[in-house]
Amino acid sequence: MLEQFLVVAQERHFGRAAEQLGMSQPPLSQSIQRLERAVGARLLDRGPGGVRLTAAGKVFAADAQRLLDLQTAAVARAQRVAAGLEGDVRVGYVSLLSHLYLPTMLRAAAQQLPGLRVHLQHGSSGGVVDLVRTGALDLGFLRDPARLSDDLVNRVIATERIGAAVPHGHRLADSDEIDLAELRDEDFVLPDPTALPVIAEQLQLACRQSGFSPRGVAVADDLSGLFSYVAAGLCVSLLPDGLQDLAVAGVSFIPLRGHADYLDTTVYAVHRPDADPAVIRLVEMITSLRPGSL
């Protein structure tokens, strides 16, 4: 009805307005009369040559146009949200993933999905998964697949090689690559098997297959802690080689020879099966990035 009134106001003639609207004149006239009754004021002065807006009609026309513009904007925004092009996404992450992957994700989201607002929250692997499961977070990034469960959807976004991390000045620090067995007599900082069960198991399996059990002198419940012990010069460890890009003072990374599965670590994106379209779009954008761009 508002659109019909605005066309009449613009054309100042019922016949031309009816033609533009693709309808006959009598129903249009009746529609405008119903509108005037609903408003409780005469909006148009009718005459033999056409119509003109009354004072009330001029004010009503301006307000009606704003209402229609708002309606158009509301529909367009709802469609963008439904398509995953706009909205808020709450993202949880663990430890050093914030330095390795989140900047690239945020930059790509700003370029490809500028209508999305990404809110970040740090936590442990178990904490991130629990918050995603309960709906407090929309999306989580973690390394530890032991934390995953059948009630969540998970996608692999990166796979990293595990390498040796030794203090600067270590006898092997300048090596191009080493056999893990060359660390058999070293003190290790070990991942806490409760907080980092998969990486902890990988380290044990790798060392045992190389003929020794790692001599643990310290334990850390996240990768930052492992890093810190190595940087302090107190011991060595095994860490994802993507961390070498952080250029932490006091730590040298050395590739390990061999191609066993336990020398790979995987980064996952997890979300609920009923995730909003914006979450799905964000995950699809991340997994479509060319290898190495993360």
N, C-alpha and C positions, 0 to 999 in steps of 0.2 A: 504494500500500500504506500509506503514512504517513497519507494522508487517511482511509482506511478505519479505521485504528487510532484516529485521533483522534475519529471519529464514534462508534465503540464506547465509547471512554473517556468521551465526553460523555453518551451515552445510558445507559451502564452496562447495556446489554441488547442481545444480538445480534439479536433479532427486530426491535426498533425501529430499530436501526442499519441493518439490511438494508433495511428499508422506506424509510428516509430516503435511502439510497444507490441505491435502485431496483434491487436485486438480491435473490436468494434467500439464505436464511441459510447453507446448507451451504458455498457457495463463499466466503462472507465468513469463516466459521470457519476454513476451510482457509487462506485468505490470512493471517489473523492467526497461525496456527500456523507458517506459513512464515516470517513476520516474526520470531517468537520464536526459531526455529531460527537464523535469520541473525544475530540479536542475541546469541544464546547465553545468554538469560535469560528467565525467565517474567515476562511483563508484566501478565497478568491472572489473577486468581483467579476460576474459574468456580463458580457455585452455582446452585441451583434457582430462585432469585429474580432472577438476573442475574449481573453480573460487577462486580468492583471492581479498581482498579489496585493492583498490588504496589508496593513501595518503588521498585524498578527501573522499573516502569511509569510512576510519577509523574514521575520524572526524564526518562525517555525521551519522555513526552508533551510536556513543556515544550520539550525540545530539538527535537522533531519539529515543533512549532508554529512555532518560530523558523525552521527550515529551509524550511517551506512559505511563511512570510512572505517570506523572502529570495528564494525562487523566484518568487513573484508579483511582487516588486519588480524582479527581474532581467528577467523577461519584459516588464514594463511599460516599463522603461528601454530595452530593446532595440527595442521597438516605437516609442518616442519618437525614438530615434536613426534608425531606418529611415525614419520619417516626416519627418525633418529638424527635429524639435522640440527636440533636445538634442544637444550635442556641442561640438567645438572647431573654429573656422574661423580660419585664418590669412590675414589680409588685407594686401596690399601697396598702397601708394599713392605718388603723386608730389607733391612740393613743396606748393603752397598748397591742394591738395584737402583736406588735413587740417583746414583752418580752414573751408572752404566747405561740405563735404558730410559728412565723417565724424561730426561731433557729432550731426547729425540722424539719420544711419544708426544710430549707437550708441544714441541715445535711443529710436528706433522699435523696434530689436531688443530692448532691455530691456523694452519694454512688450508687444510682440507675440510675441517668441520668448525668454522669460526663461530657458529652458534652454540657450540657446546662449552659449558663451564666445568672444568675438571678440578675437583677438590681432593687434595692428597692427605693421607693419614698413614703414619709409620706404625709398624707393629711387628710382633713375632709371627712366624709361619702359622702356628696354631691359632694365634689371635686373629690374624687376617682371615683365615678360613672360617672361623666361628662368626666373625662379623659379616662376612659375605653370606653365610648360611642363614643368619637371622635377619638379613636385610639392612643392617646398619651400614654396610658397604655394598656398592653395586658391582665392583670389580676388584680383584686382587691379583698381585704378582708375587710369586714365590718360587723358590728353587726346589723345595722338598716335596717330591711326589708322595711321600709317606703320609702327608697331611691331606691328600685328596680323598674324596669319597664319592660314592655313586650318586649322591643327591646333588652334586655340582657338575657343571660342564667345565671341562678344562681344555685349553689349547696350548700347544707348544709354540713359544715365540722365539726361542733361541736355544742353541746347544753349544756348550763351551767345553773345551778340553781342560782337564785338570793337570796342573804342572807343579813343580817344586818351587816353594818360596823359601829363600834363604836370606840371611842378613847380608848387607853390603860388607865386603871384606872377607866373606866366607871363602874357603878354599875352592869352592865350585861356582862361585858367583859369576865368573866370566865365561863359563862353559856355554857352548852352543846348544847342547842337549846332553842329558845324562841318563844312565840306567838308574832306576829307583833304588836298586841294591847298593848304590854308592852312598846312600844315606843311612845304611844299616846301623852305624855306630853313633848316629846323631840323636840329640834330645829333640823330642817333638812336642808341639802344642797340639792337642787333639780336640776335635769337635765334640761337644757334649752330646752323647748318644740320645739323650732325651729331647734336647732342643733341635739338634741337627742329625736325626737318625740315619738318613740316607748318605750324607757326606761322610759321617763317622764310619759307616759300614764300608763305603767305598775305599776310604783310606786304609782300613784294616785289611780288606781283601787285596788291595794293590800291594801292600807291603808283604803280606803273607805269600802271595804268588811270586814275589821277588826273593823269598827265602828268609824273611825275618819278621819279627813283631816290633812295631814301633815302640820306642821307649818314651812313654809319656811323662813329661815333667810338669805340664800345665794343661788346663782344660778351659775352653771358651764356648759360650752358648750362641755366638754369632760370628760371622766372618770378620767383622771389625775387630773383635777380640783376638782372633787368630792372627790377623794382620799385626796387631799391636805387639804381641809377643815376639813375632819375627822381627819387626822393626826395632825392637829394643835390643836385639842381638842375643836373646836368651835361648832360642831354639829355632827349628825349622818346621815347615808344615807343607801340606798339599792344599792348593787353592785353585779355583777356576782362573784360567789364564786371562780372562777378560779383565780381571782386576789390575793387571799390569798397566792398563791405560790410566789408572789413577795416579801413577807416578808417586807412590808413597815413599817418603824419604826413609832410607835404611833397608828397603826390601828389593831383592833381585828375583826375577822369575826365570826359571830354567825349564824348557820343554822336556818332557819325558819320552823316551823311546817306547814303542809298543802301541798297539791299537786295540786293547781290550775294552770292553764296554764300561768297565768300572772307571776308566779314565775320562768319561764324558759326564757332564752335569747339565741338567736341563732347567730352563726357566719356563714357568707356566703362567698363563692367564686363566683365572677361574671366575665363574659367575653362576648365578642361579639359572635353572632352565627357563624361568619366566622373566628373564631380564628384559629391561626396556629396550626399544629399538636403538636408542643412543648408545647403550652398552655394546650391542652387537656391532654397530657401525664402527665403534672405536676399536674393538677387537679385530674386526676385519681389516681395518686400516693398518693396525700394527703388524698383523701377520702378512699383509701384502707388501710391506717394505722389503726392498731387495736384500738378499743375504749380505750381512756385513754392515748394513746401514744402521742397525741398532747399536 
